[in-house]
Amino acid sequence: MSDATYHPPLNQIAFSVVDVRRTEAWFREGLGFLPAGGATALMSSPIASRTQGLPGAASCAWWLVGRNPWFQLELFEFRRPVARLMPADFRPCDTGFTRIGVHVADFDAALASLARVGSRPIAPVAGERGRRRACVRNPDGVYVEILEDDPLPQAAATERGGCPVAVRSVTMSTPDLDASVAYLTAVNANGPEPIELHEPEHEALWGLAGAACKRAVFRSGDVLVEVVQYTAPEGRPWPPGYRICDQGILNIAYGARSRRDHDQVVERMRAFGARPNWRPFHLPNSGVVYLSDALGFSVEVLWMARGLPDRLFGFEPRPLHRRPQPDDQHVEARVRVGAPVGRVWDVLCDHEAMSEWAGFDRVVVTRAAPEGTHGVGTERVLSGSLGVVAEQIVGVEPLRSLRYRAIEGAPFHYHRGEIRLREV
């Protein structure tokens, strides 16, 4: 047996999402990712709860794959605990995993598809044809950079065919560049490389024109991990009470094909000072552990033998219907209203007047939405013969759609709803 140092590839970016159907459709229809199955029973078990460090956690996970040969996007929709919404004023300089970068086969087609699912570039497209870049935000507020030129063109030789998109980068915004570089060096067993993934002018793409920062870039397989410390504007720390189930990028994961290599990576991280939420959990052909450093960045280390585990755990495309549903009941109704769309919209957004039409005796707004959000984050308490229910507005498309979820109260458990308006 060889005692060679193992350098793990990055093979997963995990997201906590508010509506897995909506976010999955955004990645699939907007960028061309392929469905790869999912899991509910395992993600709602004590094993997942302990591994994630979230007591009593229960979620549904859906997986997506792109051209990358051993890489997935993992979308968690948590039933417990309720994911807190991303702060309305969250910026890519604030602490956390803040942005991913994807290389697309057809830049213009990708932007057109993203526009059809409701996302347009934050700022004007940058660069000359062949090297253009743009940045959009997905339904959960995560910044997604669209790359016309491939920063790792040599990776194409081993990639999956029949797919127009590959993940090429993930960005960690840190308050301490040296500490985060040391952390990732312990994970990779390699330091950063002289790769110029971004130039100062690219900061305008995600709304930080003129920002000043220090960067380091690691190559981990066919994905680049960029570590950035912003000095102007200085990034804000994690929100008070932050948990990895809160909306946004949850963590990143490195992979191994044997338990021996997995254990080697974990031991390096523990020697650095990273601490696991729970002991590594192992099955006959796979295993996983989540660890966090002193700054609070969660990194998953997983291993799986080739073959069946790849199919079971979402690293190979699977038919769209081969995945569990995040809920077990779905009700849809259509109502024709004899009033202009604008008038109906005004009624929907007058939360405290809901008692006149929604079947509750009293509705009180307990938390107003931050400015500039069109009402996202508004919380209301509805009381009446059905009990008391606290709801939160989680998505607004003015004059088109209002999405909400029950966050507390009887008789509903994990209820979500959407009201869509269409002029007829």
C-alpha positions in Angstrom: 0.0 0.0 0.0 1.2 3.5 -0.8 1.7 6.1 1.8 1.5 8.9 -0.8 -0.2 12.2 0.3 -3.8 12.3 -1.0 -5.0 15.6 -2.7 -8.8 15.5 -2.7 -10.9 17.0 -5.5 -13.7 19.3 -4.6 -16.8 17.3 -5.6 -19.8 19.1 -4.1 -21.3 22.5 -3.3 -24.3 22.3 -1.0 -27.1 24.8 -0.7 -29.8 25.4 1.8 -32.8 26.5 -0.3 -36.3 27.6 0.6 -38.1 25.9 -2.3 -36.2 22.9 -3.8 -38.5 22.7 -6.8 -38.0 26.3 -7.7 -34.2 26.3 -7.2 -33.7 23.0 -9.0 -35.7 24.2 -12.0 -33.6 27.4 -12.0 -30.3 25.4 -12.3 -31.8 22.8 -14.7 -33.8 25.1 -17.0 -31.6 28.2 -16.7 -28.2 26.6 -17.0 -28.7 23.1 -18.2 -27.7 21.0 -15.2 -29.0 17.4 -15.2 -31.1 15.8 -12.5 -29.4 13.2 -10.4 -31.9 11.9 -7.9 -32.3 12.8 -4.2 -32.9 11.6 -0.7 -35.4 12.2 2.1 -35.3 9.3 4.5 -31.5 9.5 5.1 -31.6 13.3 5.3 -34.3 13.1 8.0 -32.5 10.5 10.1 -30.5 11.0 13.3 -27.4 10.3 11.3 -27.9 13.4 9.1 -28.8 15.5 12.1 -25.6 14.6 14.0 -23.4 14.9 10.9 -24.8 18.3 10.1 -24.7 19.5 13.7 -28.4 20.4 13.6 -30.4 18.7 16.4 -33.6 17.2 15.1 -32.8 18.2 11.5 -35.0 16.9 8.7 -34.7 17.8 5.0 -35.2 16.7 1.4 -32.1 16.8 -0.8 -32.0 16.9 -4.6 -28.9 16.5 -6.6 -27.8 18.0 -10.0 -24.7 17.3 -12.1 -23.0 19.2 -14.9 -20.1 18.2 -17.2 -17.7 17.7 -14.2 -17.1 13.9 -14.0 -17.4 13.5 -10.2 -19.1 16.6 -8.9 -22.6 17.6 -7.8 -24.8 20.4 -6.6 -26.7 19.4 -3.5 -29.9 21.3 -2.7 -31.3 20.9 0.8 -34.8 22.0 1.7 -35.1 21.8 5.5 -38.3 21.0 7.2 -36.6 21.3 10.6 -35.1 23.6 11.6 -36.7 26.3 9.5 -34.0 27.9 7.3 -33.7 31.6 8.0 -33.8 33.7 4.9 -30.6 35.3 3.6 -30.3 38.8 4.9 -31.8 41.2 2.4 -28.6 43.3 2.4 -26.2 40.3 2.0 -23.2 41.2 -0.2 -20.6 38.9 -1.7 -17.9 40.5 0.5 -19.7 39.3 3.7 -18.5 36.2 5.5 -19.4 32.9 4.0 -19.3 30.9 0.8 -20.8 33.6 -1.4 -20.5 32.8 -5.1 -20.0 30.0 -7.6 -18.7 30.2 -11.2 -19.9 28.1 -14.1 -18.5 27.8 -17.6 -21.2 27.5 -20.2 -21.0 26.2 -23.8 -23.1 29.0 -25.2 -23.0 32.3 -23.3 -25.8 34.0 -25.2 -28.1 31.0 -24.9 -27.4 30.7 -21.1 -28.3 34.4 -20.5 -31.5 34.0 -22.5 -32.4 30.9 -20.5 -31.7 32.6 -17.2 -33.9 35.5 -18.3 -36.8 33.1 -19.0 -36.5 31.8 -15.4 -36.4 35.4 -14.0 -32.7 36.2 -13.6 -30.9 38.9 -15.4 -27.3 40.1 -14.9 -26.7 42.3 -11.9 -24.4 44.6 -14.0 -23.6 44.9 -17.7 -21.8 42.0 -19.2 -18.0 42.4 -19.1 -15.3 41.4 -21.5 -14.9 40.9 -25.2 -16.7 38.1 -27.2 -15.1 34.8 -26.3 -14.2 36.1 -22.8 -17.4 37.5 -21.6 -18.7 37.3 -18.0 -21.9 38.1 -16.2 -23.3 37.5 -12.7 -26.8 36.7 -11.6 -28.5 35.7 -8.4 -30.4 32.5 -8.1 -33.7 32.2 -6.3 -32.0 31.9 -2.9 -29.8 35.0 -3.4 -26.6 33.1 -4.2 -24.3 34.9 -6.7 -23.6 32.8 -9.8 -21.0 34.0 -12.3 -21.4 32.9 -15.9 -18.1 32.4 -17.8 -17.8 32.3 -21.5 -14.1 31.3 -21.4 -13.1 28.2 -19.5 -10.5 28.9 -16.7 -9.6 25.2 -16.8 -9.8 24.2 -20.4 -7.7 21.1 -19.9 -10.5 19.7 -17.7 -12.7 19.2 -20.7 -10.9 16.0 -21.7 -12.5 14.0 -18.9 -15.9 15.6 -18.7 -19.4 14.3 -19.2 -20.9 14.9 -22.7 -24.4 16.1 -23.4 -24.4 18.9 -20.9 -23.8 22.6 -21.5 -22.4 23.6 -18.1 -19.5 22.9 -15.7 -18.9 24.3 -12.3 -15.5 25.9 -12.3 -15.2 27.9 -9.0 -16.6 28.6 -5.6 -15.7 31.7 -3.6 -15.2 31.9 0.2 -15.3 35.4 1.7 -13.3 35.4 4.9 -12.3 37.9 7.6 -8.8 36.3 7.8 -7.2 35.3 4.5 -4.1 33.8 6.2 -6.2 31.6 8.5 -8.5 30.4 5.6 -5.5 29.7 3.3 -4.0 27.6 6.1 -7.3 25.7 6.5 -7.6 24.9 2.9 -4.0 24.0 2.7 -4.6 21.4 5.4 -7.5 20.0 3.4 -5.7 19.9 0.0 -2.2 19.2 1.2 -1.2 21.8 -1.3 -1.1 25.6 -1.1 -2.7 28.1 -3.4 -1.6 28.3 -7.1 -0.8 31.4 -9.2 -4.1 31.3 -11.0 -5.7 34.7 -12.0 -9.3 33.8 -11.7 -10.5 37.4 -11.2 -9.2 40.9 -11.9 -10.3 44.0 -9.9 -12.6 45.0 -12.7 -14.7 41.9 -12.2 -15.9 43.1 -8.8 -18.4 45.3 -10.6 -20.2 42.2 -11.9 -21.6 41.4 -8.5 -22.1 44.9 -7.4 -18.8 45.7 -5.7 -17.2 48.1 -8.2 -14.0 49.6 -6.8 -13.7 47.0 -4.0 -10.3 46.2 -2.6 -9.4 42.6 -1.6 -6.7 40.0 -1.2 -7.1 36.7 -3.0 -5.8 33.2 -3.1 -6.9 30.4 -5.5 -6.7 26.6 -4.9 -7.1 24.0 -7.6 -9.0 21.1 -6.3 -9.6 18.6 -9.1 -11.5 20.5 -11.9 -12.9 23.2 -9.6 -11.1 26.3 -8.3 -11.6 27.4 -4.7 -11.1 31.1 -4.4 -10.5 32.6 -0.9 -11.0 36.4 -0.7 -10.6 38.9 2.2 -12.3 42.2 1.4 -10.8 45.4 2.9 -13.0 47.9 1.2 -15.9 47.4 1.8 -15.1 45.2 4.8 -17.2 42.1 4.9 -19.8 41.7 7.7 -19.5 38.6 10.0 -21.9 35.7 10.0 -25.5 36.8 11.0 -26.2 36.4 14.7 -27.3 32.8 15.4 -26.2 31.6 12.0 -26.7 27.9 11.3 -25.6 26.0 8.2 -29.2 25.3 7.3 -29.8 29.0 6.7 -30.5 30.1 3.2 -27.4 30.2 0.9 -24.4 28.0 0.3 -24.2 25.6 3.2 -20.7 24.2 2.7 -18.3 22.6 0.2 -17.2 19.0 0.1 -14.0 17.2 -0.8 -14.1 13.5 -2.0 -12.1 10.4 -1.8 -12.5 6.9 -3.4 -11.3 5.0 -0.4 -11.8 5.2 3.4 -8.0 5.3 3.8 -7.7 8.5 1.7 -10.8 10.0 3.4 -9.3 9.4 6.9 -6.0 11.0 5.8 -7.8 14.2 4.8 -9.8 14.2 8.1 -6.7 13.7 10.2 -5.0 16.6 8.5 -8.0 18.8 9.2 -8.2 17.8 12.8 -4.5 18.4 13.3 -5.1 21.9 11.9 -7.8 22.4 14.5 -11.0 21.8 12.6 -13.6 20.0 14.7 -16.2 17.5 13.5 -19.9 17.9 14.4 -19.9 14.1 15.0 -17.7 11.1 14.4 -17.3 10.1 10.7 -20.2 7.9 9.6 -19.3 5.0 7.4 -21.3 2.5 5.3 -19.6 -0.5 3.6 -18.8 1.6 0.5 -19.1 5.2 1.6 -18.7 7.6 4.5 -19.0 11.2 5.5 -18.1 13.8 8.1 -18.6 17.6 8.5 -15.9 19.7 10.1 -15.7 23.4 10.8 -12.7 25.6 11.5 -12.4 28.4 14.1 -13.9 30.9 11.7 -17.1 28.8 11.2 -16.5 27.5 7.7 -18.0 24.1 7.3 -16.3 21.5 5.0 -17.6 18.1 4.3 -15.3 15.2 3.6 -16.9 12.2 1.9 -15.7 9.0 0.3 -17.4 6.4 -1.9 -16.3 3.5 -4.0 -16.8 3.7 -7.7 -20.0 2.3 -9.2 -23.3 1.9 -7.3 -22.6 4.6 -4.6 -22.2 7.2 -7.4 -25.7 6.3 -8.7 -27.2 6.2 -5.2 -25.8 9.5 -4.0 -26.3 11.7 -7.0 -23.1 11.8 -9.0 -24.7 10.4 -12.1 -27.7 11.7 -14.1 -31.0 10.1 -13.3 -34.5 10.5 -14.8 -36.3 13.5 -13.5 -39.0 11.4 -11.7 -36.4 9.4 -9.9 -36.2 11.5 -6.8 -38.3 11.9 -3.6 -40.7 14.8 -3.2 -40.2 17.3 -0.5 -43.8 17.0 0.6 -46.6 14.4 0.3 -49.6 16.6 -0.6 -50.2 19.1 -3.4 -53.3 21.1 -3.9 -53.9 23.5 -6.8 -56.9 25.7 -7.5 -57.8 28.4 -10.0 -60.1 31.4 -9.2 -61.2 34.0 -11.7 -61.5 37.4 -10.2 -63.4 40.3 -11.9 -60.8 42.9 -11.2 -57.5 44.2 -12.8 -54.3 42.5 -11.8 -53.0 45.6 -10.0 -56.1 45.7 -7.8 -55.8 42.0 -6.9 -52.1 42.4 -6.2 -52.9 45.3 -3.8 -55.3 43.1 -1.9 -52.8 40.3 -1.6 -50.2 42.6 -0.2 -52.5 44.1 2.4 -51.6 41.4 5.0 -53.7 42.7 7.9 -56.8 42.9 5.7 -56.5 39.1 4.9 -59.1 38.4 7.6 -61.7 39.7 5.1 -61.1 36.9 2.7 -58.7 34.2 4.0 -60.8 32.5 6.6 -59.0 33.8 9.7 -60.5 36.2 12.2 -57.4 38.3 12.7 -54.1 38.9 10.9 -51.2 40.8 12.4 -47.9 41.7 10.7 -45.3 40.9 13.3 -42.2 41.7 11.2 -42.0 44.1 8.3 -39.8 43.3 5.3 -36.5 45.2 4.9 -36.6 48.0 2.3 -36.1 47.1 -1.3 -37.3 43.5 -1.0 -40.8 43.9 -2.4 -42.0 42.3 0.9 -39.8 39.3 1.1 -39.2 38.6 4.8 -42.6 39.9 6.0 -44.0 37.8 8.8 -47.7 37.6 9.8 -49.7 35.8 12.4 -53.1 34.5 11.4 -55.5 33.4 14.1 -59.1 32.0 14.1 -61.0 28.7 14.4 -58.2 26.8 12.7 -55.7 27.9 15.3 -52.8 30.3 15.1 -50.3 30.2 12.3 -47.2 32.2 11.7 -46.3 32.7 8.0 -43.4 34.3 6.2 -43.2 35.7 2.7 -40.3 34.0 0.9 -40.7 35.2 -2.7 -42.3 38.1 -4.5 -42.5 38.8 -8.2 -44.6 42.1 -8.3 -48.0 41.7 -10.0 -47.2 38.0 -10.8 -46.4 35.8 -7.8 -46.4 35.8 -4.0 -44.8 32.8 -2.2 -45.1 32.1 1.5 -44.5 29.3 4.1 -45.8 28.4 7.5 -43.0 28.7 10.1 -44.9 28.0 13.2 -48.4 26.9 14.4 -51.2 24.4 14.0 -52.9 22.8 12.2 -50.3 23.1 9.3 -47.0 21.2 9.3 -44.4 22.5 6.8 -47.0 24.2 4.6 -45.9 26.3 1.7 -48.0 28.2 -0.8 -47.9 30.3 -3.9 -50.4 32.7 -5.4 -49.9 33.4 -9.1 -51.7 36.0 -11.0 -52.4 36.0 -14.8 -54.4 38.4 -16.7 -57.1 36.8 -18.8 
